[in-house]
Amino acid sequence: MAGEQRLLLENARQLVLVCGRGEKYLLQAGMASLAVLQNASLVVGQDGYIKAVGPADVIRNQFSGATFERKIDCTGKCVLPGLVDAHTHPVWAGDRVHEFAMKLAGASYMEIHQAGGGIHFTVEHTQKATEEELFNTFKHRLERMRRAGSTLVECKSGYGLNLETELKMLRVIERAKQSMDIGISSTYCGAHSVPKGKTATEAADDIINNHLPKLKELKLSGEMHVNNIDVFCEKGVFDLDSTRRILQAGKDIGLQINFHGDELHPMKSAELGAELGAQAISHLEEVSDEGIAAIARAKCAAVLLPTTAYMLRLKQPQARKMLNEGVIVALGSDFNPNAYCFSMPMVMHLACVNMKMSMNEALAAATINAAYALGKSYTHGSIETGKQGDLVIINSSRTRQMGAVTDSGQ
């Protein structure tokens, strides 16, 4: 095949496809035996999409007449799909390092929240920050994530709580979408907490009557393209009824439902997500048995966040039970001022050690299943012809090193 191509990765000791037959996600059985090629090469075309994957000699013959902008010799190395971080809060101002001492002294998440810390502390600082200040810190955080192997990241608003600041955050995310070499799935999370001076019902009314119509207007004008809607469904925050109203209103304007549920208290969030056709639900530390069965039937991804359980000393999400019962398990870093983790390899490590996932399961959960949680598994999450050429090369001949958290280079 002649013509100029963008990239040739040749002679990889292992080329981990993850999927080999166009699967949108992998369940437990599929995660056990990921698709892998030995001594393989791949070609990325000028459009950034994968043109061919196969044994090194086959690719060499197929593209004998082609020229490449760049060639990388991957002898002795392993090539993976770019990692996907399915849950982050990366746009904010003001750190919360002082809260760590409170946690060590025994204060719970909600106790800190009710004392004016937590989300409300960050909201106050984010409201005061300029758009340029937010963009500069956000850009730095995304670069750190990219250097750790993440090539697609879900990014939430949610530290504004009023329309002006939520839009400021979403503009920052949109700007990064257009200007940075990393994939972004943007999430409106205006229902991250109840603003001071309002009830949950009043906050829900404001979101439904003012915030979401504005997002629809900006989408129609081409100024902003938000992908998902999120609500913190939690005791003392948004109850099941308010959560249902907000999520349904977001779905009605074309947003994917992808929300926080069953984190600190059992709220029947999983059952609600299944009922509404949610693409994904995050946390689920306190999910019920009925909720697990419901999201398995609904093919709603469970985005598990081992960093959160670690930082807040919560009960670990029931990864093994979910996998055994046919849930699509994905992973996210939950990067935020309270859980400062840029690295999906570290998230995978914690998933293996603390949630008892296998290394293959963790890798699938951080690639194809995390992409599915964002509605992006048709373009991301595996190395297959026609998918985006987001790739990670690691200085090891086998993927097992990722589970042990070794250096990775993109």
N, C-alpha and C positions, 0 to 999 in steps of 0.2 A: 504494500500500500504506500503510495507516494504522498507528497504534500508535506507541509510544515505542521508539526505538532508542538504542543507546549512543553510536555514533560515526558521523559522516559525514566521509570524506576526499573532497574534491571538486576537480575540475579539475586533476588531476595531469598534468603534461606527459608523463611516462612512468609507467606502472604496470607494474612488472616482475613478472609472475605466476610466472616461472621454469618452472612446469608449467601446462598448460591442459587436460589430459585425464586427470587423476587418476593420473599416473605415480608409482610408488613410489620410483623413482630414475631418474637419467639416465646413459646411457653416452655415449661420446665424440660420436657423431653428434647426439644430443639436446642435449648441452651447447653445441654450436656455434651453435644458433639457439634461444635461450630465448624463451618466450612473453612478449610485451610488448604492452600496449595504450597507445595515444596518447590524450591528452586524455580521461582516464577518471576515474571515481569508484568508491568502494566504501562499503559499509555494514556495520558490525559491530553485531550484536544485543545485547540485554540479557544473554544468556548468554555473551557474549565470543566468539562464533563469527561468521564472515563470512556475511552474509545475501545479499549481491548484489555483483557486480563487473561493470562494463561501461562503455560510452561515457557521458560525463558527462550528455548530454541524455537518454539512456535511463533512467539512474538517477534523474535529477531528476523525470522524469515518473512513474516507477514508485513513488517515495516522496513524491509531491507532498503527500499528506495526513499524512505522518509527522512526529513531533517527535523531536528528537535531544538527548541530554544534552550532546553536544559536537560542534561542527563545526570542521573545520580546512580552510582554503583552501590547497590545494597548487599553486596557479598557479605555473608555472615550476619546480616541484620534481619530484623522482623518489621514488616509493614502492617499497620492496622488502619481501620477507618478512623477519621477524626473523631475524638470523643465528643459526646453531647451532654451538656449540663442542663438538666430539665427543670431546674428551680433555682433562681437567684434573685436577690434584692440589691443590685449593684449601684443604684443612683441615690446618693444621700450625702449629707454634710454632718459633721460633728461626730466624734468617736464616743464609745461607751465603755472605755477601758475601766472606768471607776466602778462599773456595775459588776465586774468580775470579782472584786473583793466582797461585794454584797452576796453574790452567789456562793462564794466559798464559806461565807458566814452562815449560809443556810436559807437565804431569801429565795423564794420561788419566783418563777417568771411572772406570774400574775401579781405577786406582792410588789415586785419592782415596778410593774406596769401601773398598778393602782397608786403608787407613791409618786407618780409623775415621771418615772424613768421609762425605759424600754422604747416602744414605738413613739410615744409622745415626745420624748427627749429629742429623738432624731427628727421628728416632724418640725419641731420648733426651729432647729438649725437649718433644715432643708428649705423651709419657707423663706428664711432670710437670705439664703445663698443665691447668687446670680446664676443664670443659665450657663455662663461661661465657666464659672467655678465648678459647677456640677459636671459639665462636660469634660473638663480637664481631669478630674479625679476618676470619673467613669472610664475615660479612655485608658488611663493607667491600669485600672483594675482589669479591663478587658485584655490588655496586653499581657498581664500576668497570667490570666486564664489561658490565653492562646499559647503562651510559652510552656504551659503545663499540659498541652495537648488538646484543649477544647477548641473545636472549630465551629460549633453551633451552641449558642447559649440563650436560654430563656431569661428575659430581663423584665422585671416588674417595676411599675410605679408604686405608689402606696405610702410614701412619706410626705404627702402633701395634705391629703384629706379635704382640701378645698379645691374647687375647680381650677383656679389660677395656678396653684402649685402642681397639681396633678398633670395639667397640660404642659407646664414647664418641664417636668420630668419626662413626659412622653416625647416632647420635642427633642430633648437631649438623646433619648434612645433612637428616635428617628434619624437624627443627625449622624449618629454612630453607624446605623444601618447603611446609610448612603456613603459614608466616607471611610469606613474601616474594613480591613481584610479579615472579617470574621462574620459568621452567620448569626443573626439575631432573630428571635421570636419575641415580640413585644407583648406585654400583658398590662392591661389596665387593672390596678388593684386599689381603687379608691375606697373600697370597703375593707381596708386593712385594719382599721380601728374606728371606733365611734369618736368623732371630733368632740372636743370639750364644749359643753353647753348644749349638746344635742342628745336626744335619745336615739337608739338604734333605728326605730321606725322613722324618725325625722331624717336621719342620715340616709336611710334607704330611699326615702321619698326624694331627697335632693339628688341622689345619684341617678335615679330613674327619670326624674323630670328635667334635670339640668345637665348633668355630666354626660350621660349616654347620648342624648340628642346632639350635644356638641361634637362628640366623637363621630357620630354618624355624618354630621355636616362636614367635618374635616376630611373624612374618608371620601365623601362624594366629590369634594373639591380637589382631591388628590394631594392634600397637604400632609396627611398622616394616615398610616395604615397599621392599626393595632390588630393583633392576632387573637388574643385571648382575654377572657374576663375572669377575675379572681375575687374571692370573698374569704375573709377569715371567719369561718363558721366555728364559733367557740362560746362557751359559757362566759357571760359578762362582756361579750363583743357582739357578734351578729348571731341571733338565734336562727333556728331552722326556717321559720316563716320569712324573716327578712332576707335570709340567704337565698331562698327559693325565688323570691320576687326579683332580686337584683340579677341573679344568674339567668333567669328566664328573659328578663328585659335585655340583657347583653346578647343572649342567643338570638333574640328577635332582630337585632341589628347586624347579625352575621359574625359575632365573636364566638370562638371556641370556649367551652366551659372547662376551666382548669383551676381548681380552687383548693384552699387549705381546709382540711377536715379531720375531725376525730383526733386532734393532737393531744390536748390536755385533759379533755373529758369526752366520754362517749356521747356523741351528738346525733347519731344516725346520719352523719354526713355522707357516708358511702352509699347508703340506701337512697338518699336524695340525689346524689350524682348519677347513680344508675337510672333513676326515674327520669332525670332531665336529659339523659344522653350525653353526659360529660365525657370529654376526651381523656381527662386525667384528674385525679385527686391526689394531693400531696399530704405527707405526714402519716396519718392513719395509725399512730401509736396506740390509740384507744378504740380501734375499729371493732365492731361486733362480728360474731360469726356470721350473722345474717348479712351484714355489710360486705364481708369478704365474698360470700356466695353471690351477692347481687352484682358486684363489679366484675366478677369472673364471667357471669352470664352476659353482662352488658358490654364486654370487651373494653372496659374503662381502665386505663393504665393506673397503677398505683405507683406514685413517685415517692420512693422512700429516701429519707434524709438522715443517714447515720450520724452526721456531724451534729445535728440538733439534739438527738437523744444523748450523745456524748457530752455536749456542752451543758445541757440543762439537767443532766442526770435523770433522764426520763426512761421509762420502759422502752426497750428496743422494739421497733416495728417487727411484726411477725412474718418476716420474709419467708421462712420455710413453710409455714402454714399456707400463705398466699400462693407460693409456687406449687405446693402439693394440690391445691384446689383450683388451679387453672387460671390464676390471675396473671396479667401482663405486668411484670415487675420492672420498673425503671429506677434510675438513681439520679439524684441531684445534690449539689453542694450546699444549698440553702445559704450561699454567701450573703452575709448581711453584717451590720455592726455587732451583732451578738454571736455570730458564728463565722469567723473570718477565715474562710478556706477557699483558696483559688483553685485547688488541685483535684481534678477528678480521679487521678491515680490514688490519692489519699482517700477519697470517698470510697473507691473500690476496695482498698485495703480495709477500711473500717467495716464495710459491708461483709467482707469475708470473716474478719475476726469477731465482730460484735453481733452480726446478724446471721452468721453461719452460712453465708452463701459460698458456693464454690467459685474459683477464679473464672471459669468459663461463664458462669451465671452473672458474675459481676461485670465482666466485659460486655456481654450481651445487653445487660441492663443499662450500661453507660454508652451504648451505641445504638443499635436498632430499636430497642424498646424505649429509650429516652427520646429518640427521634419520633417514634410513634406517639408518645405522650404529647408532642408538639404538633402532631399532624404533618410531620415532615419525613416519614420513613420511605416515601416514594422517591426522595432525592438524597437522603442522608442516612447514615447509620450502618452502611455496609459497603464493601468494595465490589460493585457490580457494574457492568456496562450500562451506560445511560445515566448513572448517578453522578452527583457532583464529586469532583476529584479532591475531596478533603481527606488528607492522609497524615499519618504519624509514623515516623521511622524511629525505632528504638535500637539502641546499641546492645542487642541481645539476639540470639538466634531463635528464641522461643518466647511466646507471649506470657509464660508463667512469671516472668520477671515483673510484669505490670502489677500482679497481685501482691508482690512484695514491695512495691513502691520504689522503683529505681528511676534513674534519670531518663527522661524521654525528650526527644527533639522533634520538632515539627518540620 
